[in-house]
Amino acid sequence: MKLWTIKIGTSLLRGSAEFDTEYMINAYCRCVARAKDKGDQIIIVSSGAVGLGCNRLGIKKRPNDLNELQAIAAVGQGYLMSLYEKAMKSHGFNVAQILLTRSDFESKKCFHSASLTIKKLLDWKVVPIINENDSISNEELKYGDNDTLSALVSTATSADQLVLLTDIDRLYSSNPRTNKQAKPISDVHNTKELKDLQNKSMNDSSWGTGGIKTKLIAAQIATSNGITVQLADGREPNILEKILNGSRGGTVFHPSPNPLGSIKSWLAHALHTQGVIYIDEGASNAIQHKGASLLFVGIKSVEGTFSANQPVVIHSVEGKEIAKGISSLSSEALRDRIINPIKLEQSPVVVHRDFLVLSSDLII
């Protein structure tokens, strides 16, 4: 038995002259039902609420106004779920709607709670249909793409594989639509290869469009937690059944042999840091090479405003990012101790090792 997360992109659900939205959802759900009949568990992360909302309201061009998009998503999400519910019910399975924003992953408790909710639905043989909560999320909270959300969900539930269904057949060395010399990439074996691809996507604006950047980010998040990621052309729905039966997508991102673990991955990817702590050379060396926690004695200065138990980024005095973690003290308390030092036999722990992840372990 395997646990799969299947991310279905907006471009696949817009409908076309050949296949309409309902046809595509029915086809995907048929593949999912067959996999579940074999004993596998499936989580679907589905885009499409805004696109379907525009169709239902007769809006020809996607608006830029955030409030309009939120209202359109509210219309489209209901229709999207009705299609999934109808399709899965025809195969004897129930579905459950889960709408998430980044704030739902901002605390360890919420991260754990989301995981337990999804796992309980899977135990009941229900198919969770997850989407970003576009009707209430604002620009600061948005993932920007369900690729990232699918990777975070995969991490929270310890999925075996994440399948990113999109409208390209595989990853290429550059944009194949503008560069005929672009070479197909069948496998990405390690973090170094993935980092090189991310650097290329940032330097090549044409290649970085169309969701490639977010797919690379999703691949990094998932593979760093030991999850295999497959990028596949979802325009032919039967490709999903082939993958679920052991075939492969156009590009396979292989998992790290040394996974971060769910807590470290949560620290690295789910949180928005609230401030910066600058540390001296001794503390930097202890954190990076000796597996130490960050003690107050190694702190030189603090930037920003944050409360106790909020996420921060840790920099060297030169400004190089060293790590991310949860600070046990507020920015106010840290500044006060720097200005008015208290003599203690033992320096207090500001960021414990269990709640600290090194930037060298990441590639974003």
TADA-V234249 format. One record per residue. N is the residue number from 0. RES is the residue in one letter. OMEGA is omega as a letter, one per 40 degrees, with the letter a starting at -180 (NA if undefined). Layout:
N RES OMEGA
N RES OMEGA
This chain:
0 M i
1 K i
2 L a
3 W i
4 T a
5 I i
6 K a
7 I a
8 G a
9 T a
10 S a
11 L a
12 L a
13 R a
14 G a
15 S i
16 A a
17 E a
18 F i
19 D a
20 T a
21 E i
22 Y a
23 M i
24 I i
25 N a
26 A i
27 Y a
28 C i
29 R i
30 C i
31 V a
32 A i
33 R i
34 A i
35 K i
36 D i
37 K i
38 G i
39 D i
40 Q a
41 I i
42 I i
43 I i
44 V a
45 S i
46 S i
47 G a
48 A a
49 V i
50 G i
51 L i
52 G i
53 C i
54 N a
55 R a
56 L i
57 G i
58 I a
59 K a
60 K i
61 R a
62 P i
63 N a
64 D a
65 L a
66 N i
67 E i
68 L i
69 Q a
70 A i
71 I i
72 A i
73 A i
74 V a
75 G a
76 Q i
77 G i
78 Y i
79 L a
80 M i
81 S i
82 L i
83 Y a
84 E i
85 K a
86 A a
87 M i
88 K i
89 S i
90 H i
91 G a
92 F i
93 N i
94 V i
95 A i
96 Q i
97 I i
98 L a
99 L i
100 T a
101 R a
102 S i
103 D i
104 F a
105 E i
106 S i
107 K a
108 K i
109 C i
110 F a
111 H a
112 S i
113 A i
114 S a
115 L i
116 T a
117 I a
118 K i
119 K i
120 L i
121 L i
122 D i
123 W a
124 K i
125 V i
126 V i
127 P i
128 I a
129 I i
130 N i
131 E a
132 N a
133 D a
134 S i
135 I a
136 S i
137 N a
138 E a
139 E a
140 L a
141 K i
142 Y a
143 G i
144 D a
145 N i
146 D a
147 T i
148 L a
149 S i
150 A i
151 L i
152 V i
153 S i
154 T a
155 A a
156 T a
157 S i
158 A i
159 D a
160 Q i
161 L i
162 V i
163 L i
164 L a
165 T a
166 D i
167 I a
168 D a
169 R i
170 L i
171 Y a
172 S i
173 S a
174 N a
175 P a
176 R a
177 T a
178 N a
179 K i
180 Q i
181 A a
182 K i
183 P i
184 I a
185 S a
186 D i
187 V a
188 H a
189 N a
190 T i
191 K i
192 E a
193 L i
194 K i
195 D i
196 L i
197 Q i
198 N i
199 K a
200 S i
201 M a
202 N a
203 D a
204 S a
205 S i
206 W a
207 G i
208 T i
209 G i
210 G a
211 I a
212 K a
213 T i
214 K i
215 L i
216 I i
217 A i
218 A i
219 Q a
220 I a
221 A a
222 T i
223 S i
224 N i
225 G a
226 I i
227 T i
228 V i
229 Q i
230 L a
231 A a
232 D a
233 G i
234 R i
235 E a
236 P a
237 N i
238 I i
239 L i
240 E i
241 K i
242 I a
243 L i
244 N i
245 G i
246 S a
247 R i
248 G a
249 G i
250 T i
251 V i
252 F a
253 H a
254 P i
255 S i
256 P i
257 N a
258 P i
259 L a
260 G a
261 S a
262 I i
263 K i
264 S i
265 W i
266 L a
267 A a
268 H a
269 A a
270 L i
271 H a
272 T a
273 Q a
274 G a
275 V i
276 I i
277 Y a
278 I a
279 D a
280 E i
281 G i
282 A i
283 S i
284 N a
285 A a
286 I a
287 Q a
288 H a
289 K i
290 G a
291 A i
292 S i
293 L i
294 L a
295 F a
296 V a
297 G a
298 I i
299 K a
300 S a
301 V i
302 E i
303 G a
304 T i
305 F i
306 S i
307 A i
308 N i
309 Q a
310 P i
311 V i
312 V a
313 I a
314 H i
315 S i
316 V i
317 E i
318 G i
319 K i
320 E a
321 I a
322 A i
323 K i
324 G i
325 I a
326 S i
327 S a
328 L i
329 S i
330 S i
331 E a
332 A i
333 L i
334 R a
335 D i
336 R i
337 I a
338 I a
339 N a
340 P i
341 I i
342 K i
343 L i
344 E a
345 Q a
346 S a
347 P i
348 V i
349 V i
350 V a
351 H a
352 R a
353 D a
354 F a
355 L i
356 V a
357 L i
358 S i
359 S i
360 D a
361 L i
362 I i
363 I NA
